[in-house]
Amino acid sequence: MNIWSIFGLANTIISFVLGIFVYFRNRNSVVNRTCLFLALSIGIWSLGVVKTATAPGNEIALFWAKIIYLGSIFIPIFFLHFIFSILDIKDKKNILLLSYFFSFIFLLLNFSNFLVRNVVPTLIFNYYVVPGVIYIPFTFYFFALVIYAHYKLIIGYRQSFGLKRNQIKYIFIASLIGFSGGSTTFFPVFNIKIYPFGFPFVSLYPLIITYAIVKHRLMDITFVVKKGVAYAYASFLLLIPLFFLVIYGQKATFETINYPFTTAILLIIIIAAYFFPKVKVQAEKTVEQFIFKNKYDYRKTISDLSMAMVSILNTHDLCSKIINTTTEAMVVEKASIYIIDEEEGLYKRFESMGLDQDKVVAHYHRDDPFFKWTERHNEIFIREELERYTTNTETLSMAERMGQMESEICIPLITKQKLIGIINMGMKGKGDMYTHEDLQLLTTLSNQAAIAIENAKLYEDISRARVQMQRADRLASLGTLTAGLAHEIRNPLVAIKTFTQLLPERLDDEEFRNHFLNVTAGEVDRISSLVNELLEFARPSQPNLNREDLNQVVERMLLLIATASHKKNLQIVKEYQPSLPPVLLDKEQIKQVLFNVLLNAIDAAPENSAITVGTRLLEKNGYQDQVQIMVRDNGKGVPKEDVDKIFTPFYTTKRQGSGLGLAISHQIIEEHHGTIEVESEENQGATFYINLPVNPLLNQEGKQWRGYK
């Protein structure tokens, strides 16, 4: 077996294995099936080349030469079909059918002497083919289909984009390599005495095609080419000396050279070089798990911390998590975190552990030299190194400051080239040094912690702004309610005053006295109820979830907006579903939502019309886990183009509106893990639906909601 046969055998094995591999990745895909047939055709062609090159006689060589063309006949048609499948071309079925027809004609002629007439021995290739009468038409057919397929690839590349375009680029380059290499095997047939130098590159074709089909996220082809050229060059520099070294070793030891053995040795070296990095990584993990278990565990703990930090949106909770986890994992007794407070211009100690609180300063000015120095250098500092390996006065003063902070190492937290804080850690419990690996791990942790802290501070700023917006909206609502309630309170007071003035004259009239007592008592209760509701609505409070009767919450809110509805002589139609389950909600926040929605309905409804307010229990997935509040008016409605904007902050169609009411209502309902929606058509009125979970602390599977506060 010569070098020619070894390349052919490699092509055969690679083509068969990869074709079957692609097929079983997705047997229902036309792309995968045509790729299998193409790979099998290439494998049969390569196998024929190998057997022809090593045939012991003319008869066997002629048989295997026909096997070569058994594969060659179907390579171009399967390639064309494969390209059509990749590009999803469905309007060219006639071309495929015609091509398959010619392929089967050539297949039949291959069993005669029309395609391959004979084989002739040669010193270079052992045997090469003597063409038959239809060999030239077959060659034209072969290259016509290949060129047409490449033309369609170019068209597809121009019309595609993104991942698809990158995939087509892979296939195009693979095809150029494969067919350019394979076409050099036609040289002997035309009596061109040149070694078919492209044949070894045929193996690259199925390799690249397989990668392009199987890999979901392809690397950019230019990156792959750059890496491929680099690896090829490196392999050339390494393998050529090894090749000659193996040959010299055989010659010196056995006084003979076996080229297949030499090739096999080089292949083993290549395989070992490929798998060694992967085996090395796994070996390191195994050794760390069993021999250096404690070290592995703390690395895993800190790695888990990096992922957990993303979900913590409270700065104090986040700093506490960082301190507790790192000190426990690294067996450190003292630690602290200083974070910048932009408003006060101070680096404040947010969290600490094991410090002497009386000695360690709680905050530093943002222009403090230590923090400026830390921001400028942007790296982890070890106090012992600063003290031992420098004589610089400034550096020694920084080490002294670290001592005052009871810090052995200082880890800066920097985002956008700005120092937002530092993490100080004391000596390890057993007096061990911080290793290079420790510092690398802490550097990675600091980068992620800086981003997490910045995100947490941003979230807190947004939360504060949202609370301020809610307060502003509540104050605006309070002003509206107060103006209406003044009228509501004045009316019963007039009635009470009238009865009081008449009482002395009709004191002996028992019927009048009883009537007076009933009326005044009822009016006083009404005033008391209105005032209590107003005070409760006006009182600022923290979010407080309690089980509430939703019908009662809605009814109390209707009492507060009664004045506004009376002014327009609106009838409130109540459609409450009785026996609703108690709902876990913040009553005052939901009343604020109802006020905004009801006031919008009153403003939209024409005079002497009606507003419908209803509640009902919703069933979802067979479970009664939501309740719904419905508010419907029969006003002008909301234009279609504005429906998606009504929950946007500062969007309003009212002359004196702030545009905050519905936006804040939307936020409140979202915080209750509910939804608020509107259905409207012009001149048909609008209907608001407020859907609230019976228990907002649980998701649909009954598990605790993440991040709910």
C-alpha positions in Angstrom: 0.0 0.0 0.0 1.4 3.4 -1.1 0.8 7.0 0.1 -1.8 7.3 -2.7 -3.8 4.4 -1.2 -3.6 5.7 2.3 -5.2 9.0 1.3 -7.9 7.2 -0.6 -8.7 4.9 2.3 -8.9 7.9 4.7 -11.3 9.6 2.3 -13.5 6.5 2.2 -13.7 6.1 5.9 -14.3 9.8 6.6 -17.0 10.0 3.9 -18.9 6.9 5.1 -18.7 7.8 8.8 -19.7 11.4 8.4 -22.5 10.7 6.0 -24.1 8.2 8.4 -23.5 10.6 11.3 -25.3 13.5 9.6 -28.2 11.2 8.6 -28.9 10.0 12.1 -28.8 13.6 13.4 -32.0 14.2 11.5 -33.3 11.4 9.4 -36.4 13.3 8.4 -34.5 16.2 6.8 -34.0 16.2 3.0 -30.7 18.0 3.5 -29.4 15.3 5.8 -30.6 12.5 3.5 -29.0 14.0 0.3 -25.8 14.7 2.3 -25.7 11.0 3.2 -26.1 9.9 -0.4 -23.5 12.4 -1.5 -21.1 11.2 1.2 -21.7 7.5 0.2 -21.0 8.4 -3.5 -17.7 10.1 -2.5 -16.8 7.1 -0.3 -17.5 4.6 -3.1 -15.4 6.7 -5.5 -12.5 6.9 -3.1 -12.7 3.1 -2.3 -12.6 2.4 -6.1 -9.5 4.6 -6.4 -7.8 2.8 -3.5 -8.6 -0.7 -4.9 -7.6 0.3 -8.4 -4.3 1.7 -7.2 -3.5 -1.6 -5.3 -5.1 -4.1 -7.8 -2.9 -7.2 -8.5 -4.0 -7.5 -12.1 -5.8 -5.9 -15.1 -9.2 -7.7 -14.5 -9.5 -6.6 -10.9 -8.2 -3.1 -11.7 -10.9 -2.8 -14.4 -13.7 -3.9 -12.0 -12.6 -1.3 -9.4 -12.3 1.3 -12.1 -16.0 0.8 -12.9 -16.7 1.1 -9.1 -14.9 4.5 -9.3 -17.4 5.7 -11.8 -20.3 4.2 -10.0 -19.6 6.8 -7.3 -18.6 9.5 -9.8 -21.9 9.3 -11.7 -23.9 10.2 -8.7 -21.7 12.7 -7.0 -22.8 15.7 -9.1 -26.5 14.9 -9.0 -26.5 14.3 -5.3 -24.5 17.5 -4.8 -27.1 19.4 -6.9 -30.0 17.9 -4.9 -28.1 18.7 -1.7 -27.7 22.4 -2.8 -31.3 22.7 -3.8 -32.3 21.3 -0.3 -30.0 23.7 1.6 -31.3 26.7 -0.4 -34.9 25.4 -0.3 -35.3 25.6 -4.1 -38.6 23.9 -5.0 -39.3 25.2 -8.5 -36.5 23.3 -10.3 -37.8 19.8 -9.9 -37.6 19.2 -13.7 -33.9 19.9 -13.7 -33.4 17.4 -10.9 -35.5 14.7 -12.7 -33.6 15.2 -15.9 -30.3 15.0 -14.1 -31.3 11.8 -12.4 -32.4 10.4 -15.7 -29.0 11.1 -17.3 -27.3 9.7 -14.2 -29.1 6.3 -14.5 -28.3 6.3 -18.3 -24.6 6.7 -17.5 -24.9 4.0 -14.7 -26.2 1.5 -17.3 -23.4 2.4 -19.7 -20.9 2.0 -17.0 -21.4 -1.8 -17.1 -20.3 -1.7 -20.7 -17.1 -0.4 -22.3 -18.6 2.9 -23.4 -17.6 4.8 -20.3 -14.4 2.9 -19.2 -12.8 1.0 -22.0 -9.9 -0.5 -20.2 -7.1 0.2 -17.7 -3.4 0.5 -18.4 -0.6 0.0 -15.9 1.6 2.9 -15.1 4.6 3.4 -12.9 3.1 6.3 -11.0 -0.5 5.1 -10.3 -0.3 1.4 -10.8 -3.3 1.6 -13.2 -5.1 4.4 -14.9 -8.3 4.5 -16.9 -8.6 4.3 -20.7 -11.7 6.5 -21.6 -14.6 5.1 -23.6 -16.6 6.8 -26.3 -19.0 8.6 -23.9 -16.4 9.6 -21.4 -16.2 13.2 -22.8 -20.1 13.7 -22.6 -19.9 12.2 -19.0 -17.2 14.7 -18.1 -19.3 17.6 -19.5 -22.3 16.3 -17.6 -20.2 16.1 -14.4 -18.8 19.6 -14.5 -22.0 21.1 -15.8 -24.0 20.0 -12.8 -21.2 21.0 -10.4 -20.8 24.5 -12.0 -24.6 25.0 -12.0 -24.8 24.0 -8.3 -22.1 26.5 -7.4 -23.9 29.2 -9.4 -27.1 28.5 -7.4 -25.0 28.7 -4.2 -23.7 32.2 -5.2 -27.2 33.4 -5.9 -28.4 31.9 -2.6 -25.5 33.6 -0.8 -26.4 37.0 -2.2 -30.1 36.6 -1.2 -29.4 35.3 2.3 -28.1 36.9 5.5 -27.0 36.1 9.0 -26.5 32.5 10.0 -27.9 31.1 6.7 -25.4 33.2 4.7 -22.5 31.9 6.9 -23.7 28.3 6.3 -23.8 28.8 2.5 -20.3 30.3 2.7 -19.0 27.2 4.5 -20.6 24.9 1.9 -19.3 26.9 -1.0 -15.7 26.9 0.3 -16.0 23.1 1.1 -17.2 22.4 -2.4 -14.4 24.4 -4.0 -11.9 22.5 -2.0 -13.5 19.1 -2.6 -14.2 19.3 -6.3 -10.9 21.1 -7.1 -9.1 18.3 -5.3 -11.2 15.5 -6.8 -10.9 16.9 -10.3 -7.2 16.3 -10.3 -7.8 12.6 -10.5 -9.0 13.1 -14.1 -5.4 13.9 -15.1 -4.3 10.3 -15.8 -7.4 9.7 -17.9 -6.3 12.4 -20.4 -2.8 11.1 -20.3 -1.5 14.0 -18.2 1.4 12.6 -16.2 1.0 14.8 -13.2 0.5 13.5 -9.7 -3.2 14.3 -8.6 -2.0 16.6 -5.8 -5.6 17.6 -4.9 -6.8 14.1 -4.0 -5.7 14.4 -0.3 -7.9 17.5 0.2 -11.1 15.6 -0.7 -11.5 14.6 3.0 -11.9 18.2 3.9 -15.1 18.4 1.9 -17.3 16.0 4.0 -15.7 17.4 7.2 -16.7 21.0 6.5 -20.1 20.0 5.1 -20.9 18.0 8.2 -19.9 20.9 10.4 -22.0 23.3 8.4 -25.1 21.1 8.7 -24.8 19.8 12.3 -23.4 22.9 14.1 -26.3 25.3 15.0 -24.0 28.3 15.7 -21.3 28.4 13.1 -18.1 30.4 13.7 -17.4 33.1 11.2 -15.7 31.5 8.2 -12.9 34.0 8.1 -12.0 33.1 11.7 -12.1 29.4 10.8 -9.9 30.0 7.7 -7.4 32.0 9.8 -7.3 29.2 12.4 -7.1 26.5 9.8 -4.2 28.1 8.1 -2.5 28.7 11.4 -3.0 25.0 12.4 -1.9 23.8 9.0 1.3 25.9 9.2 2.0 24.7 12.7 1.3 21.1 11.7 3.7 21.5 8.8 6.4 22.8 11.0 5.9 20.0 13.5 5.0 17.0 11.3 7.6 17.3 8.6 10.5 17.0 11.0 8.7 14.2 12.8 8.0 12.4 9.5 11.7 12.4 8.6 12.6 11.5 12.2 10.4 8.4 12.1 11.8 7.5 8.7 15.4 7.9 10.0 14.5 5.8 13.1 13.1 3.0 10.9 16.1 3.1 8.6 18.6 3.1 11.5 16.8 0.3 13.4 15.3 -2.0 10.8 17.2 -0.9 7.7 13.9 -0.5 5.8 11.2 2.1 5.6 7.5 1.3 5.9 5.5 4.3 4.7 2.0 3.1 5.9 3.6 2.5 9.4 5.1 6.0 9.3 1.7 7.6 8.3 0.0 5.7 11.0 2.5 7.0 13.6 1.9 10.6 12.4 -1.9 10.1 12.6 -1.6 8.8 16.2 0.5 11.9 17.1 -2.1 14.2 15.5 -5.0 12.5 17.3 -3.1 12.7 20.6 -2.3 16.4 20.1 -6.0 17.0 19.4 -7.4 15.2 22.5 -4.7 16.1 25.0 -6.1 19.6 25.9 -9.6 18.1 26.6 -8.2 15.2 28.6 -6.0 17.6 30.5 -8.9 19.8 31.6 -10.9 16.8 32.7 -7.9 15.4 34.5 -7.4 18.7 36.4 -11.0 18.6 37.5 -10.8 15.0 38.7 -7.5 15.7 40.6 -9.0 18.8 42.2 -12.2 16.9 43.2 -10.5 14.0 44.9 -7.0 15.2 46.0 -7.6 19.0 46.5 -11.3 18.7 47.3 -11.5 21.8 49.6 -9.9 24.0 47.0 -12.3 22.7 44.3 -15.3 23.2 46.5 -14.5 26.8 47.2 -13.9 27.5 43.5 -17.3 26.0 42.8 -18.9 28.0 45.6 -17.6 31.3 44.3 -18.5 30.3 40.7 -22.1 29.7 42.0 -22.0 33.0 43.7 -21.2 34.8 40.4 -24.4 33.3 38.9 -26.5 34.0 42.0 -25.6 37.7 42.1 -27.5 38.4 39.0 -30.9 37.8 40.7 -30.2 40.0 43.8 -31.4 43.5 43.3 -30.9 45.0 46.8 -27.5 46.5 47.4 -27.3 45.5 51.1 -28.5 42.0 50.4 -26.0 41.7 47.5 -23.0 42.9 49.6 -24.1 40.6 52.5 -24.2 37.6 50.1 -20.7 38.4 48.7 -19.2 38.8 52.1 -20.8 35.7 53.6 -20.0 33.4 50.7 -16.4 34.5 50.0 -15.4 34.5 53.7 -16.9 31.0 54.3 -15.4 29.6 51.1 -11.9 30.9 51.7 -12.0 30.6 55.5 -11.5 34.3 56.0 -12.5 35.9 59.4 -12.5 39.6 58.4 -14.0 41.3 55.4 -15.8 44.5 54.4 -17.3 46.2 51.3 -17.3 49.9 50.7 -19.7 51.3 48.1 -19.8 54.8 46.7 -22.8 57.0 47.7 -23.0 59.5 44.8 -25.4 61.9 46.6 -23.1 62.3 49.7 -19.8 61.8 47.8 -18.7 59.1 50.3 -17.5 55.5 50.1 -19.6 53.9 52.8 -19.1 50.6 54.5 -22.2 48.6 53.4 -21.4 45.3 54.9 -18.6 43.9 57.1 -17.6 40.8 59.2 -15.3 40.4 62.1 -14.0 44.0 62.1 -13.4 46.1 65.2 -16.2 48.6 64.6 -14.7 51.2 66.9 -11.4 51.3 65.1 -12.3 50.8 61.4 -13.6 54.0 59.8 -17.2 53.6 58.5 -16.8 55.9 55.5 -14.3 57.8 53.4 -14.6 60.8 51.1 -14.6 60.0 47.4 -11.4 62.1 47.0 -9.5 60.1 49.6 -6.0 59.3 48.3 -6.4 55.6 48.9 -9.5 55.3 46.8 -8.0 57.5 44.1 -4.8 55.4 44.1 -6.9 52.2 43.9 -9.0 53.5 41.0 -5.8 54.6 39.1 -4.1 51.2 39.5 -7.2 49.0 39.0 -5.8 45.7 40.3 -5.9 43.5 43.4 -3.5 44.7 46.1 -1.9 42.4 48.8 -0.8 44.4 51.8 2.2 42.1 52.5 3.6 42.7 49.0 3.2 46.4 49.3 5.1 46.5 52.5 7.8 44.0 51.6 8.7 44.8 48.0 8.6 48.5 47.8 10.2 51.6 49.4 7.9 54.1 47.7 6.4 56.4 50.3 2.9 56.6 48.7 2.7 52.8 48.3 3.7 52.3 52.0 1.0 54.7 53.1 -1.5 52.8 51.1 -0.4 49.6 52.8 -0.8 51.4 56.1 -4.4 52.4 55.2 -5.2 48.7 54.4 -3.9 47.9 57.9 -6.3 50.4 59.3 -9.1 48.8 57.4 -8.0 45.4 58.8 -7.5 44.3 55.1 -5.0 41.8 53.8 -6.1 42.1 50.2 -8.1 44.9 48.5 -10.2 44.1 45.5 -11.4 47.1 43.4 -14.9 47.2 42.0 -14.7 49.1 38.7 -17.3 49.6 36.0 -17.0 52.0 33.0 -13.4 52.8 34.2 -14.9 54.2 37.5 -14.3 52.9 41.0 -17.7 52.2 42.6 -16.3 50.4 45.7 -13.8 47.9 47.1 -13.9 44.5 48.8 -11.4 44.1 51.7 -10.5 40.6 52.9 -8.4 39.7 55.9 -5.9 36.9 56.4 -7.0 33.3 55.7 -7.9 31.4 58.8 -4.9 29.1 58.7 -2.5 31.8 57.7 -2.2 30.5 54.2 -1.2 32.9 51.4 -3.6 34.0 48.7 -2.4 32.0 45.7 -2.2 33.2 42.1 -5.3 31.0 41.4 -7.2 32.7 44.2 -6.4 36.1 42.9 -7.6 35.1 39.4 -10.8 33.8 40.8 -11.3 37.0 42.9 -10.6 39.2 39.9 -13.3 37.5 37.9 -15.6 37.7 40.9 -14.9 41.4 41.3 -15.8 42.2 37.7 -19.1 40.4 38.0 -19.8 41.9 41.5 -19.2 45.4 40.2 -21.7 44.9 37.4 -24.2 43.3 39.9 -23.8 46.2 42.4 -24.2 48.8 39.7 -27.4 47.0 38.5 -28.8 46.8 42.0 -28.2 50.5 42.6 -29.8 51.3 39.3 -32.8 49.2 40.2 -33.1 50.9 43.6 -33.0 54.3 41.9 -35.8 53.2 39.5 -37.8 51.9 42.5 -37.4 55.2 44.3 -38.5 57.1 41.2 -41.5 54.8 40.8 -42.5 55.4 44.5 -42.3 59.1 44.0 -44.4 58.9 40.9 -47.0 56.9 42.8 -47.0 59.5 45.6 -47.5 62.3 43.1 -50.4 60.5 41.5 -51.9 59.7 44.9 -51.7 63.4 45.8 -53.3 64.4 42.6 -56.1 61.8 43.2 -56.4 63.1 46.8 -57.0 66.7 45.5 -59.8 65.4 43.2 -61.4 63.4 46.0 -61.2 66.3 48.5 -63.0 68.6 46.1 -65.8 66.1 45.6 -66.1 65.0 49.2 -66.5 68.6 50.3 -69.8 68.6 48.5 -70.7 65.1 49.8 -70.1 66.2 53.4 -71.9 69.6 53.0 -75.2 68.0 51.9 -75.7 65.8 55.0 -74.6 68.7 57.3 -77.4 70.9 55.8 -79.9 68.2 56.5 -78.6 67.8 60.1 -78.7 71.6 60.6 -82.3 71.8 59.3 -83.5 69.1 61.7 -81.6 70.7 64.6 -83.3 74.0 63.9 -86.7 72.4 63.8 -86.2 70.2 66.8 -87.1 72.8 69.5 -90.5 73.6 67.9 -91.4 69.9 67.4 -89.8 68.4 70.4 -93.1 66.8 71.5 -93.7 65.2 68.1 -92.5 61.6 68.7 -92.7 60.7 65.0 -90.5 63.7 64.1 -88.0 62.9 66.8 -87.7 59.3 65.6 -87.4 60.4 62.0 -84.8 63.0 63.0 -82.7 60.5 64.9 -82.7 58.0 62.0 -81.8 60.6 59.4 -79.1 62.4 61.4 -77.6 59.1 62.6 -77.4 57.8 59.0 -75.9 61.1 57.7 -73.3 61.2 60.5 -72.4 57.6 59.7 -72.1 58.5 56.0 -69.8 61.5 56.8 -67.7 59.3 59.1 -67.4 56.6 56.5 -66.4 59.1 53.8 -63.8 60.8 56.0 -62.3 57.4 57.1 -62.0 56.3 53.5 -60.4 59.5 52.5 -57.9 59.3 55.4 -57.1 55.7 54.6 -56.6 56.5 51.0 -54.4 59.5 51.8 -52.2 57.8 54.4 -48.8 56.8 52.9 -47.9 53.1 53.5 -45.5 50.5 52.6 -46.7 47.7 50.3 -48.7 45.4 52.5 -50.3 42.2 51.3 -53.4 41.0 53.1 -56.4 38.8 52.3 -59.1 41.1 51.2 -62.7 40.9 50.0 -62.4 42.3 46.5 -66.1 43.2 46.2 -65.8 45.2 49.4 -62.6 47.0 48.1 -64.5 48.0 44.9 -67.6 49.1 46.8 -65.6 51.4 49.0 -63.9 53.0 46.0 -67.3 53.6 44.4 -68.3 55.5 47.5 -65.3 57.8 47.1 -66.1 58.6 43.4 -69.8 59.0 44.0 -69.7 62.8 43.7 -67.9 62.7 40.4 -70.6 60.3 39.0 -73.5 62.3 40.4 -72.3 65.5 38.7 -72.8 63.8 35.3 -75.9 61.9 36.5 -74.3 58.6 35.8 -75.8 55.3 36.9 -73.3 52.8 38.4 -74.4 49.3 37.4 -72.8 46.7 39.7 -72.3 43.2 38.5 -70.5 41.6 41.4 -70.0 37.8 41.6 -70.8 36.7 45.1 -68.5 34.4 47.1 -65.2 35.4 45.6 -62.3 33.9 47.4 -60.2 36.3 49.5 -57.5 37.8 47.4 -53.9 38.5 48.6 -53.3 42.2 47.7 -52.3 45.6 48.9 -55.6 47.3 49.4 -54.4 50.9 49.1 -52.5 50.3 45.9 -55.5 48.5 44.3 -57.7 51.4 45.4 -55.4 53.7 43.7 -55.7 51.6 40.5 -59.5 51.6 40.8 -59.6 55.3 41.3 -57.6 56.0 38.1 -59.7 53.6 36.0 -63.0 54.7 37.4 -62.2 58.4 37.0 -61.2 57.8 33.4 -64.5 56.0 32.8 -66.5 58.9 34.4 -64.6 61.4 32.3 -65.3 59.4 29.1 -68.9 58.6 29.7 -71.5 61.0 28.4 -74.0 62.6 30.8 -77.1 60.6 31.9 -75.5 57.3 30.8 -74.1 54.4 32.8 -70.9 52.8 34.0 -70.7 49.1 34.6 -68.4 47.7 37.3 -68.2 44.0 37.8 -66.1 41.2 39.4 -65.8 37.6 38.6 -63.7 34.5 39.2 -61.6 33.3 36.2 -60.7 29.7 35.4 -57.3 29.0 33.9 -55.9 25.6 33.1 -58.8 24.1 35.2 -57.9 26.1 38.3 -59.8 29.1 39.7 -56.6 31.1 40.4 -57.5 34.6 39.2 -60.2 37.2 39.8 -61.2 40.0 37.4 -62.4 43.5 37.9 -64.3 45.0 34.9 -65.0 48.7 34.3 -67.0 49.6 31.2 -68.2 52.9 29.9 -70.1 53.9 26.7 -68.1 56.9 25.8 -66.2 57.7 22.6 -63.7 55.0 23.1 -60.0 54.9 22.4 -58.7 55.1 18.8 -56.9 51.9 17.7 -53.6 53.7 17.2 -53.7 54.9 20.9 -54.7 51.7 22.6 -51.1 50.5 22.9 -50.0 53.9 24.3 -52.4 54.5 27.2 -50.2 52.8 29.8 -47.1 54.8 28.7 -46.0 57.4 31.2 -46.9 61.0 30.5 -49.2 60.0 27.6 -52.6 61.6 28.0 -55.5 62.9 25.9 -56.8 65.1 28.6 -56.0 68.8 28.7 -55.2 68.8 32.4 -54.0 65.2 32.7 -50.5 64.2 33.9 -50.4 60.9 32.0 -49.2 59.1 35.1 -52.4 57.5 36.4 -52.7 54.5 34.1 -48.9 54.0 33.8 -48.7 53.7 37.6 -51.8 51.5 37.7 -50.0 49.2 35.2 -46.9 49.0 37.4 -49.0 48.3 40.5 -50.9 45.4 38.8 -47.6 44.0 37.5 -46.1 44.0 41.0 -49.2 41.9 42.0 -48.3 39.6 39.1 -51.5 40.5 37.4 -52.5 42.1 34.1 -54.5 45.2 33.1 -55.9 45.3 29.6 -58.2 47.5 27.6 -60.7 46.8 24.8 -62.0 49.7 22.9 -63.5 50.8 19.6 -64.3 54.3 18.6 -67.8 55.5 19.6 -68.3 52.1 21.3 -66.9 52.9 24.7 -63.9 51.2 26.5 -63.7 48.3 28.9 -60.8 47.8 31.3 -60.0 44.4 32.7 -57.9 44.0 35.8 -56.8 40.4 36.4 -55.3 39.6 39.8 -54.0 36.3 41.0 -55.7 35.0 44.2 -52.2 34.5 45.6 -49.6 36.7 43.9 -46.8 35.0 45.9 -47.2 31.8 43.9 -46.8 31.1 40.2 -49.0 28.9 38.1 -47.3 25.8 39.3 -47.8 26.8 42.9 -44.1 27.6 43.4 -42.7 30.8 45.0 -42.4 33.7 42.6 -38.7 34.7 42.2 -37.8 38.2 43.1 -41.1 39.2 44.7 -40.8 41.7 47.4 
